[in-house]
Amino acid sequence: MTRPAEDFLSVLNSRSQDIFRRLVERYLDTGLPVGSRDLSRLLQVELSPASVRNVMADLEDLGLIAAPHTSAGRAPTQQGLRFFVDAMLEVGAVDESERSQISRHIEGSAGQGKVEDFLTEASSLLSGLSQGAGVVIAAKADMVLKHIEFVRLDAARAMAILVGEDGQVENRILDLPPGLTASALSQAGNYLAHYVVGRTLSEARKALNDRRAEQRAELDELTQRLVDAGIATLTDPKGNGAPTVIVRGRANLINDAMASDELMRMRQLFDALESKDGLLDLLGDAERAQGVRIFIGSENKLFSLSGSSVILSPYKDANDRIVGVLGVIGPTRLNYARIVPVVDYTANVISAMMARKR
């Protein structure tokens, strides 16, 4: 279990904290273990390599650094990176050129009118800016209905046609009660349209269920049965509400120099993203957090196998509801100070675009 940052702050003096911070920053910059001689040159106060080694030994005893292989250098552990991120990370602002690039590309793709277009563009941009993989996880949209009607296919079946305000069309097949007339089919469609148009699918279901008593008084038995079938069509036909996943830049995380077990773990991560295992939990976590989250190594079960770091930020719809997360997947030595504000700014741009889609 990861210890809170306060535990380490209480036992590390300012010199130990400075040595640890510079070791981590050097490691994040180069990806290589850092030796005591290199560290002694980086310190503002003069300190011998032997004195630095003593401090490094204390940091190792605390589990903050370790030797990744038989060398004189040390690298931060997962716990050490978590301590650094929580207690020492200094996050700046996104520079003007990157802000302009993010806004321009996302707003340009939004001109095509489809939400998925600018979400895909956001994923590609994050991949390019981070040299990692850009990821967007979008909750299944709750369609706002513009039109609903029934079209008879044969004596026993009809098609329910649902049209959303965003132009989305869904066709669902339902069974007809025996003996249903054409006028009853039309009446059921008109009845449903009166109560569902302008509402989301979940709002439409609730409005119709609230009027259950009135329906029985207004509709005959066969028409009522068809209305009930129509209400059922407003439920996700797969019953799972699985989110949409957009990943760009996978090649940035896979290279020929990888060991076979590393390559296998990374492929398992992408398989898990495609199968959507654990994504609803991740969306729920983002909703509770209400801000940028950083997962390092095994801290999130979805990314634990790959040993990756993940920086995620939620984005909202026009009703200020969190409807997805976006971010960057990369090695644990990501440039957190630079990427955190980029992810946060991109999420804000996406939220602004979603608000305009109202």
Secondary structure, 3 states (H helix, E strand, C coil): CCCCHHHHHHHCCHHHHHHHHHHHHHHHHHCCCECHHHHHHHCCCCCCHHHHHHHHHHHHHCCCEECCCCCCCEEECHHHHHHHHHHCCCCCCCCHHHHHHHHHHHHHHHCCCCHHHHHHHHHHHHHHHHCCEEEEEECCCCCEEEEEEEEECCCCEEEEEEEECCCCEEEEEEECCCCCCHHHHHHHHHHHHHHHCCCEHHHHHHHHHHCHHHHHHHCCHHHHHHHHHHHHHCCCCCCCCCCEEEEECHHHHCCCCCCHHHHHHHHHHHHHHHHCCCHHHHHHHHHHHCCCEEEEHHHCCCCCCCCCEEEEEEEECCCCCEEEEEEEEECCCCCHHHHHHHHHHHHHHHHHHHHHCC
